[in-house]
């Protein structure tokens, strides 16, 4: 069980993780989750009112005795946020970063101490406890620290442990991935209206379809290709759609999108 977890930064991802943690009292009590940010005390009070976590402005008080310190600010605010807490960091504390594109070595260099750091890449589905989170072990982090991070992030979904250089791939697939499906849902809803369905009917059908497809993948354990072939009868309606998507090189387009996200993640890691 965690005695104290401190969040430096109180945006949407921090809230998503907090929302998972407060549903796991066997790990930590809400009042032992500390939240702070740069200047927005109204936001801190909002999180307190919603989750009964403890808002604190004084950074020394925030990090003192914290077993885990979660860096969840925007990349541009990392330096200033670290400057406020570095004097109070002590050996044994674990730093967990949810900041996209900032390498562990860079965070370690800014801190200037041999402190364990874990990098993670959750996604926005954390808000409903359905994140897929990549976890990477830093230079001074032990297997025990990795296990701590896994316990924490399993409150908001599933976790995979990968070498840090693989986090760019995690970003391209699951970090940015929800947006790809939302984009397709937008197109399908518009297509449904184009063929004569009203907007509410289109929304209901498309959303249930994507939910059902996800459940089929999860519950049957069948490969996506097998499930696709099972409903693609020769000469049928599904076959007509798949054939058209193939002509438009749909799979290549998706792969190129993932590659673009992957490339951008690498670029961001070099933007110091």
N, C-alpha and C positions, 0 to 999 in steps of 0.2 A: 504493500500500500504506500502511496506517495503521501508525504507529510505536507509538502508545499510545492506548487507549480506556479511559476510567474510568467506571465505573457507580456512581452515588451512590444506594444502595438496592439490595437484593439479593433482592427478592421473585420471584414467579412470572414476571412479564413480563421482568424483567431476565434471569432464567435462560433464558427462551425465546430472547431475542436472543443471549445468550452461546452457547447451544447451536447456533445457526445460524452464528455467527462462527467457532467453532472448527472448523467443517466447511469453512471457506474460508481455508486457509492462504495463499492468494495475496493476501488482504487484510490479514491480521494473524496473528501467532503467538499461541497461547494464553497464554503467559507475559506478553505485552504487553497483555493484557486485565486491568484492575485492578478489583476489586470491593470495596466498602465498604458499611457500613450504620451505623445508629445505635449499637447496643449488642451485637448478636448475633454474637459471634465464632464460635460453633459453626456457624452458617449459612454464614459465610464459608469456614470450613474444609471444609464439605460441598461447596461449589462448587469449591473447589480440588481436592479429591479426585476429583470427578466430571469436571471439564473441564480441570484443570491450569492454571487461571487464577491470578492473583496476588492474594491477599487482603491488604489493608493497612488498618490502623485509623487511622493518622495522616493527617488530611485534607490537610495541605500536601503530603505525599509522594504522595497519591492524585492530585491535580490537576496537580502540577508536570510540565511537558513533555507533558501530555495534549493531543493534537490535538482529540479529541472527548470531551465530558463528557456522559454520559447521565443525566438526572434521572429516576429510576424509583421514587421513594418515594411514599408515600400523600400525597394533597393536604394533609392536616393537618400533615404533617411538612416541608412545603416550606420554610417560613420558617426553621426551626431548622437544616435541612440547608444552606441557602444561607448562613446566617450563618457556618457553619464553613468554607466554601470561598471566599467572596467575597474575603478578603484576598489570596488566592493566584491569582486569575484574572488572566490577562494578555491583551492584544490578540492576535487571531489564533486564539484557541481557539474552538471551536464548541460551543455548548450545544444538546443535543437533548432535548426533553421528551417523555416518554410518559405524562405525568400527565393524566388525563381532566379536562376542564372548566376548566383553568387557562389563561387567555389569555396569549399571548406578551407583550403589553404589561404585564401584571401581573408576570410573571416578570422582565421587563426592569426594571421599577420597583423590584422588591425587590433586584435585583443592583446597580442604580445605576451601571451602566457601559454604554457603547455597544458591547455585545458581540453577535455574531451568534447568533440563536436560531432553531431549527427546531422546530416543534410536530408531533407525529406521533400517529396513532391506529391502533395495531396491534390485532389481536384474539388470543384465546387459541389459535387454530390455529397461532400461531407456534411452539408447542411441537413441532409435527411438520413445520415448514417450510412451512406452508400458510396463512400470514396474508395478509390483504388490508389493507395499511397506507396510510392517508391521510397525506400530507406537506404541511405549510404553511410557507411562507417568511416569516421574521420581518423586522422593519424593517431590521436591519443585516446580514441574511444575503444572500449573493450567489448567483448561479446555480451557482457552483462548490460552495458549501456545500450547496445542494439536491442536487447530483449526489453529494456525499459521503454524504448521508443516504440517497439512493436505493440506493447501492452497499451500505450497511450493512444496510438493511432488506430488500433483495432476497435476502439470505442466509436469510431466514425466510419468503419468499413473494413476492407481487407488490406493487407500489406504484403509487399515483396521486398526482399533485401537484395540489392544489386551493388556492384562496384560503382564508385562515384561517376566515372566516365559514362556509365550507362544511363545516368539520370537524364541525359539529353534525349535518349530514346523514350524513356518513361514520360518525359514532358510532351513529346510529339504524339504519343499514343493516348495515355490516360490523363495527363495534365490538361492538355487542350482538347482531348477527345470528346467530352460532352458537347462541346460547341459544334462538332461535325454532325452529330446526330440531331441537334436542334436545327441546324441548317437544312438537313434533309427533311425533317418534320415540316419546316416552313414550306419547302417546295411541294411536299405531298399534300399539305392543306390547301395550297393554292391550286394544285392540280385537281383536287376534289371539287373545289368550287367551279373550276373551268368545265368540268363534266356535268355540272348541274346540281351538286349537293349544296345545301346551305352551310354557312360557316360553322354553326354549332355542331351540326352532324359531322362535318369534315373533321373538326377538332376531336370529337369523341371517338370517331373511327380510327384516326391516325394515331392518337395517343394510346389507345388500347392495343392497337396493332404492334407498336414498338415495345410496349410493356410485355405483351405476350411473347414476342420474339425473344426478348431478353430472358424471360423465364424459361422458354424452351431450351435456350442455350445452357442456362444454369442447371435446370432440373434433369434434362435428358443426358447431358454430358456429351452429346453428339457433336462432331465437327460442324462448323457453319456450312461447309460445302455439302455435307450429307443432308442437312435439314433443308437447304435450298433445293437440292435435287429431288427431295421427297415431294415437294409441291410444284415442281416444274414439269408438267406433263407435256410430251411432244405435241405440238400443234395447239396447245392451250393458251389461256390468257397470260399466265405467269411466264410461260416460255416467250411469248411475244414481247413482254416487258424486258425480260432478261436479255433477249436478243438485241433489242434496241439499245439497252445500256451497254452491252458489249460492243456494238457498233460505234458508240460514242466514247469507247475506251474508259468506261466508268472506273474500273479498278485502277487503271494507271492514274487517273485524276486524283483518286483518294490517296494513293501512294505518294503522289507529288505533293499533296497537301501536308501529309505527315512529314515528308522530307523537309518541307519549308519550315514547319514548326521546329523540327530537329535542328536545322541550320541556324534558325534565329536563336534558339537556346544556346548554341555554341557561341554565337556572336555576343549575346548578352553576358556570357561568362567572361568575355574579354573586355567589356566596357567598364572600366574601373573609374 
